[in-house]
Amino acid sequence: MFKSYHFTRKDRIAIQVLVSLSAIFFGFLLLYMYSTLQGDYTAHIGFAMLIEEGRAVTVPHILYHVLIIALVKLFPLISHIFAGFIIVFIFGIITPIILYVIIRPVVLGVGWRPSLIATLFTVGL
């Protein structure tokens, strides 16, 4: 069975660093992609708008589209593009936290070195 792990102050600092790095690097990348409408985000935002209008659209995973619609309904002043940006940005911040929580108990030891090693592995992933 798995042994429970209690996160230390150094782990919380490592998570804060990961969130900051993710927000900066991933945020700039997403800002570029959404401001220039690069990638497949444009198509998926269009699919969300079609779903919202009640049209039948076949997409393999509908969660992103439903979250866009929900966010626009909750905050009517934001656009579908900005709602899509917020959703992807939030998941881009949550992902390294989840990875760190999975990796840190595997890296044995106490102190700052295991936290740093887990942080580096998380950034690498």
Buried (B, 14 or more C-beta within 10 A) or exposed (E): EEEEEEBBEBBEEBBEBBBEBBBEEBBEEBEEBBEEEEEEBBEBBEBBBBBBEEEEBEBEEBEBBEBBBEBBEEEEEBEBBBBBBBBBBEEBBEBBBEBBBEBBBEBEEEEBEBBBBBBEBBBEE
